[in-house]
Amino acid sequence: MEPIAPAVMIEQAERLGSDLRTHTVTFDQRVRATLTQLERHAVDRVYLTGDGDSYHAAYAAQLAFETIAGSPCEPVSAFRFETYTAPQLTPARAGRALLIAVSVSGGTQCVLASIDAAQRQGIPTVALTGTPGSAVTKAADHSIIVDLPDSRPSPGIRTYQASLLGLLLLADQLRHPGPGATADGLLSEIVGLAPAVEATANAAQDPCRRLAAKLASAPVIQVVGSGPSHGTAQFAAAKFIEGSGVYAAGQDLEEWAHVEQHAAPDDMPVIVIAPPGRSHARAVELAAHARRLGRYVIAVCAHDDTGLTRHAHEMLPVHGNAREELSPLLWHVFSEYLACYLAEALGRKPFQTRRG
């Protein structure tokens, strides 16, 4: 692979709003066409699987399947699903389960193995992929294409949003009783987030550049969030690693309070992802506690969230309003800018493995 300039991450982030405007309706039409072939009434449990960004998108979309689709939902990494989950799902235990397998390339071997493992247990499978004609489209019972034009080699950013968008649209369509039903409300809601994504991207640039200079010497960056924001935290940590080579770890809020709070050094950076929603109050408590411990606290929160920012050393503002199920579309945007500026500050390139 040719070396990738860090700036490609910002180029990708700058297209996120346009992608929402351009592709949401098309992706939704593909989801609807697929679900007319699937007995959606028969689905009473959803498994989401993938690796890397696809797995993070699954975590971020879990709440949407549980609250919008009304189905119990379990995100499972592809190897774990193939090796541990699927063998236990005998026809009697599987009930009316559905596997949604996510792979941007369409060729991830563990995802293909997960599809095969589900089918051997009689579980219907849907592949969600950015690559038409790929292996997963041939292996799964049904496939949905969420492809993007003009893709360039980069840590997954536009592709992550496309996968997440496909999952959210699937969650919405699974709640509807038939092919004639409409979901224009949620569709408009998602497309309506495009200006907020762009405003958040614009607002992230200067504070992320300043913050990168402070974090470049950190041995590790911790990123925490709960619910959908746990998926966002894992995705953000992955971008820091892939984009700049800085080790980062995504963790659940409460798990951080049980384990990582005891880690050294005391001034370790902690990024708290806290959209309005069920876990916001706990995020505020954790930020206050982390600051008392001496942590360098960075709040990723609504631009007017004074409750959280009073405990933070730095704020990365998010603009616009989104229900918690859709918040992952907004709350990850900072990470692409911070990853780029960290790479530039350290003289590194994305996916660089030999640093001398």
C-alpha positions as CSV (number, residue, x, y, z in Angstrom):
1,M,0.0,0.0,0.0
2,E,1.3,3.5,-0.9
3,P,1.7,5.8,2.1
4,I,-1.4,7.7,3.0
5,A,-1.3,11.3,4.0
6,P,-3.1,12.1,7.3
7,A,-5.1,14.8,5.6
8,V,-7.1,12.1,3.8
9,M,-9.0,11.6,7.1
10,I,-10.2,15.2,7.1
11,E,-11.1,14.9,3.4
12,Q,-13.3,11.9,4.3
13,A,-14.9,13.7,7.3
14,E,-15.7,16.7,5.1
15,R,-17.9,14.5,2.9
16,L,-19.9,12.9,5.7
17,G,-22.7,15.5,5.5
18,S,-23.0,15.3,1.7
19,D,-23.0,11.5,1.9
20,L,-26.0,11.6,4.3
21,R,-27.9,13.9,1.8
22,T,-26.9,11.9,-1.2
23,H,-27.1,8.3,-0.2
24,T,-29.7,7.9,2.7
25,V,-32.7,7.6,0.4
26,T,-31.0,5.2,-2.0
27,F,-29.8,3.0,0.9
28,D,-33.3,3.1,2.4
29,Q,-34.8,1.9,-0.9
30,R,-32.4,-1.0,-1.0
31,V,-33.2,-1.9,2.6
32,R,-36.9,-1.9,1.8
33,A,-36.4,-4.0,-1.3
34,T,-34.5,-6.6,0.7
35,L,-36.9,-6.7,3.5
36,T,-39.9,-7.4,1.2
37,Q,-38.1,-10.7,0.5
38,L,-37.7,-11.4,4.2
39,E,-40.4,-12.5,6.6
40,R,-39.9,-9.6,9.0
41,H,-42.7,-10.7,11.2
42,A,-40.7,-13.8,11.9
43,V,-37.8,-11.8,13.4
44,D,-37.7,-11.7,17.2
45,R,-34.0,-11.5,17.8
46,V,-31.2,-9.8,15.8
47,Y,-27.5,-10.6,15.9
48,L,-25.1,-8.0,14.4
49,T,-21.7,-9.2,13.5
50,G,-18.5,-7.8,11.9
51,D,-14.9,-6.9,12.6
52,G,-13.2,-3.6,13.2
53,D,-15.3,-0.6,12.2
54,S,-18.1,-3.0,11.3
55,Y,-18.2,-4.3,14.8
56,H,-18.1,-0.8,16.2
57,A,-21.0,0.2,14.0
58,A,-22.9,-2.9,15.3
59,Y,-22.4,-1.7,18.9
60,A,-23.5,1.8,18.0
61,A,-26.7,0.5,16.3
62,Q,-27.7,-1.9,19.0
63,L,-30.1,0.5,20.8
64,A,-31.9,1.4,17.5
65,F,-32.7,-2.3,17.0
66,E,-34.0,-2.6,20.5
67,T,-36.0,0.6,20.7
68,I,-37.0,1.3,17.0
69,A,-37.3,-2.3,15.7
70,G,-38.4,-3.6,19.1
71,S,-36.2,-6.6,18.8
72,P,-33.6,-7.9,21.3
73,C,-30.3,-7.3,19.7
74,E,-26.8,-8.6,20.3
75,P,-23.6,-7.2,18.6
76,V,-21.1,-10.0,18.4
77,S,-17.6,-10.0,16.8
78,A,-17.4,-12.2,13.8
79,F,-15.0,-14.8,15.2
80,R,-17.0,-15.0,18.5
81,F,-20.3,-15.5,16.6
82,E,-18.9,-18.2,14.4
83,T,-17.1,-20.0,17.2
84,Y,-19.2,-19.5,20.3
85,T,-22.6,-18.0,19.6
86,A,-23.8,-19.9,16.5
87,P,-23.1,-23.4,17.7
88,Q,-25.5,-22.8,20.6
89,L,-28.3,-21.6,18.4
90,T,-30.0,-24.8,17.7
91,P,-33.4,-24.4,15.9
92,A,-35.1,-24.8,19.3
93,R,-33.0,-22.1,20.9
94,A,-32.5,-19.8,17.9
95,G,-36.2,-18.9,17.7
96,R,-36.8,-16.5,14.9
97,A,-33.3,-15.0,14.9
98,L,-31.8,-12.9,12.1
99,L,-28.0,-12.4,11.4
100,I,-27.0,-9.1,9.9
101,A,-23.3,-9.5,8.8
102,V,-21.4,-6.3,8.1
103,S,-18.3,-6.2,5.9
104,V,-17.3,-3.1,3.9
105,S,-14.9,-5.1,1.7
106,G,-17.3,-8.0,1.5
107,G,-14.4,-10.4,1.9
108,T,-13.8,-10.6,5.6
109,Q,-13.1,-14.3,6.3
110,C,-14.6,-14.4,9.8
111,V,-17.7,-12.6,8.6
112,L,-18.1,-15.2,5.8
113,A,-17.6,-18.0,8.3
114,S,-20.3,-16.3,10.6
115,I,-22.8,-16.3,7.7
116,D,-22.1,-20.0,7.1
117,A,-22.4,-20.9,10.8
118,A,-25.8,-19.1,11.0
119,Q,-27.1,-20.8,7.9
120,R,-26.1,-24.2,9.3
121,Q,-28.4,-23.5,12.2
122,G,-31.3,-22.4,10.0
123,I,-30.9,-18.7,10.7
124,P,-31.6,-16.3,7.8
125,T,-28.7,-14.0,6.9
126,V,-28.4,-10.4,5.5
127,A,-25.1,-9.1,4.3
128,L,-24.5,-5.3,4.6
129,T,-21.5,-4.4,2.4
130,G,-19.9,-1.5,0.5
131,T,-18.8,-3.8,-2.3
132,P,-21.2,-5.1,-4.9
133,G,-20.6,-8.6,-6.1
134,S,-18.3,-9.4,-3.2
135,A,-18.1,-12.8,-1.4
136,V,-20.6,-11.9,1.3
137,T,-23.3,-11.0,-1.3
138,K,-23.0,-14.5,-2.7
139,A,-22.8,-16.2,0.7
140,A,-25.7,-14.5,2.5
141,D,-29.4,-15.2,1.9
142,H,-29.9,-11.5,1.2
143,S,-27.6,-8.5,0.7
144,I,-27.8,-4.8,0.9
145,I,-25.2,-2.6,-0.8
146,V,-24.1,0.6,0.8
147,D,-21.4,1.6,-1.6
148,L,-19.8,5.0,-2.0
149,P,-18.3,6.7,-5.1
150,D,-14.7,8.0,-5.2
151,S,-13.5,5.9,-2.3
152,R,-9.8,6.4,-1.4
153,P,-7.6,4.4,0.8
154,S,-8.1,5.7,4.3
155,P,-8.9,4.6,7.8
156,G,-12.6,3.8,7.5
157,I,-14.6,7.0,7.9
158,R,-17.2,7.4,5.1
159,T,-17.5,3.7,5.0
160,Y,-18.2,3.5,8.7
161,Q,-21.0,6.1,8.4
162,A,-22.4,4.1,5.4
163,S,-22.4,0.9,7.4
164,L,-23.9,2.6,10.4
165,L,-26.5,4.2,8.2
166,G,-27.5,0.9,6.7
167,L,-27.9,-0.6,10.1
168,L,-30.1,2.2,11.4
169,L,-32.3,2.0,8.3
170,L,-32.6,-1.8,8.8
171,A,-33.7,-1.2,12.4
172,D,-36.3,1.2,11.2
173,Q,-37.7,-1.0,8.5
174,L,-37.8,-4.1,10.7
175,R,-40.5,-2.4,12.8
176,H,-42.9,-1.9,9.8
177,P,-45.6,-4.5,9.0
178,G,-45.3,-4.6,5.2
179,P,-43.8,-3.4,2.0
180,G,-46.3,-0.5,1.7
181,A,-45.4,1.0,5.0
182,T,-43.3,4.1,5.1
183,A,-40.6,5.4,7.4
184,D,-40.4,8.9,6.0
185,G,-40.2,10.4,9.5
186,L,-36.9,8.7,10.4
187,L,-35.6,9.1,6.9
188,S,-36.1,12.9,7.1
189,E,-34.6,12.9,10.6
190,I,-31.4,11.2,9.4
191,V,-31.1,13.4,6.3
192,G,-31.8,16.4,8.5
193,L,-28.6,15.6,10.5
194,A,-26.4,16.5,7.5
195,P,-26.1,20.2,8.5
196,A,-25.3,19.2,12.1
197,V,-22.6,16.8,10.9
198,E,-21.0,19.6,8.9
199,A,-21.3,22.2,11.7
200,T,-19.7,19.7,14.1
201,A,-16.9,19.0,11.7
202,N,-16.2,22.8,11.3
203,A,-16.3,23.3,15.0
204,A,-13.8,20.4,15.6
205,Q,-10.9,21.7,13.6
206,D,-9.3,24.3,15.8
207,P,-9.8,22.6,19.2
208,C,-8.6,19.2,17.8
209,R,-5.5,20.8,16.4
210,R,-4.7,22.4,19.7
211,L,-5.6,19.2,21.6
212,A,-3.4,17.1,19.4
213,A,-0.3,19.1,20.4
214,K,-1.1,18.3,24.1
215,L,-1.9,14.6,23.6
216,A,0.9,13.7,21.2
217,S,3.1,12.6,24.2
218,A,0.4,10.6,26.0
219,P,1.2,6.9,26.3
220,V,-2.5,6.0,25.9
221,I,-5.8,7.8,25.3
222,Q,-8.9,6.4,26.9
223,V,-12.3,7.0,25.3
224,V,-15.4,6.2,27.2
225,G,-19.1,6.1,26.6
226,S,-22.2,3.9,27.2
227,G,-25.0,2.7,25.1
228,P,-24.5,3.7,21.4
229,S,-21.6,5.9,22.6
230,H,-19.7,2.7,23.6
231,G,-19.6,1.9,19.9
232,T,-18.6,5.5,19.2
233,A,-15.8,5.2,21.8
234,Q,-14.5,2.0,20.3
235,F,-14.6,3.6,16.8
236,A,-12.8,6.8,17.9
237,A,-10.1,4.7,19.7
238,A,-9.6,2.7,16.5
239,K,-9.1,5.9,14.4
240,F,-6.4,7.2,16.8
241,I,-4.6,3.9,16.5
242,E,-5.0,3.5,12.7
243,G,-4.5,7.1,11.9
244,S,-1.7,8.1,14.2
245,G,-0.3,5.0,15.9
246,V,-1.3,6.3,19.3
247,Y,-2.6,3.5,21.4
248,A,-6.2,4.2,22.5
249,A,-8.8,2.1,24.2
250,G,-12.6,2.5,24.0
251,Q,-14.5,1.5,27.2
252,D,-17.9,1.6,28.8
253,L,-18.4,4.3,31.4
254,E,-19.1,2.1,34.3
255,E,-16.4,-0.4,33.4
256,W,-13.9,2.4,33.3
257,A,-15.0,3.3,36.9
258,H,-14.3,-0.3,38.0
259,V,-11.0,-0.9,36.2
260,E,-9.2,1.8,34.2
261,Q,-9.5,4.5,36.8
262,H,-6.7,2.6,38.7
263,A,-4.3,2.9,35.7
264,A,-1.2,5.1,35.6
265,P,-0.3,7.8,34.8
266,D,-2.6,9.9,36.8
267,D,-2.8,12.6,34.1
268,M,-3.8,10.1,31.4
269,P,-6.2,11.7,28.9
270,V,-9.8,10.5,29.1
271,I,-12.3,11.5,26.4
272,V,-15.9,11.3,27.6
273,I,-18.5,10.9,24.9
274,A,-21.8,12.2,26.3
275,P,-24.7,12.9,24.1
276,P,-28.1,13.7,25.7
277,G,-29.7,10.4,26.7
278,R,-29.8,7.6,29.3
279,S,-26.1,7.7,30.3
280,H,-25.5,11.4,30.3
281,A,-25.9,11.8,34.0
282,R,-23.4,9.0,34.6
283,A,-21.0,10.6,32.2
284,V,-21.1,13.8,34.1
285,E,-20.4,11.9,37.4
286,L,-17.5,10.0,35.8
287,A,-15.9,13.2,34.3
288,A,-16.0,14.8,37.7
289,H,-14.5,11.8,39.3
290,A,-11.8,11.5,36.6
291,R,-10.8,15.1,37.1
292,R,-10.5,14.6,40.9
293,L,-8.1,11.7,40.1
294,G,-5.9,14.0,38.1
295,R,-7.0,12.8,34.6
296,Y,-6.9,15.2,31.7
297,V,-10.6,15.2,30.9
298,I,-11.9,16.0,27.4
299,A,-15.7,16.3,26.9
300,V,-17.3,15.5,23.6
301,C,-20.7,16.9,24.2
302,A,-23.4,19.3,23.0
303,H,-22.0,22.8,22.5
304,D,-24.2,24.1,25.3
305,D,-23.7,21.3,27.8
306,T,-22.4,23.2,30.8
307,G,-23.1,20.3,33.2
308,L,-20.4,18.3,31.7
309,T,-17.9,20.9,30.5
310,R,-17.5,22.3,34.0
311,H,-15.6,19.1,34.9
312,A,-13.5,19.1,31.7
313,H,-10.2,20.6,30.7
314,E,-11.2,20.7,27.1
315,M,-14.4,20.6,25.2
316,L,-15.1,19.3,21.7
317,P,-18.5,20.6,20.8
318,V,-21.2,18.8,18.9
319,H,-23.8,20.8,17.1
320,G,-27.4,19.8,16.3
321,N,-29.9,17.5,18.0
322,A,-30.3,13.8,17.5
323,R,-32.2,11.2,19.4
324,E,-29.8,8.9,21.2
325,E,-30.4,6.1,18.7
326,L,-29.0,8.4,16.0
327,S,-26.4,10.1,18.0
328,P,-23.5,7.9,16.7
329,L,-23.9,9.7,13.3
330,L,-22.8,12.9,15.0
331,W,-20.6,12.1,18.0
332,H,-17.8,10.3,16.1
333,V,-16.9,13.3,13.9
334,F,-14.3,14.8,16.2
335,S,-12.2,11.6,16.1
336,E,-11.2,11.9,12.4
337,Y,-9.8,15.4,13.0
338,L,-8.0,14.5,16.2
339,A,-6.5,11.4,14.6
340,C,-5.2,13.5,11.6
341,Y,-3.7,16.2,13.8
342,L,-2.1,13.6,16.1
343,A,-0.5,12.0,13.1
344,E,0.8,15.3,11.9
345,A,2.2,16.3,15.3
346,L,4.0,12.9,15.5
347,G,5.2,12.8,11.9
348,R,3.3,9.6,11.2
349,K,1.0,8.3,8.5
350,P,-2.1,6.2,8.8
351,F,-1.5,2.4,9.1
352,Q,2.2,3.1,9.4
353,T,3.9,0.0,11.0
354,R,7.6,0.8,10.7
355,R,8.5,3.9,12.6
356,G,12.2,3.5,13.2
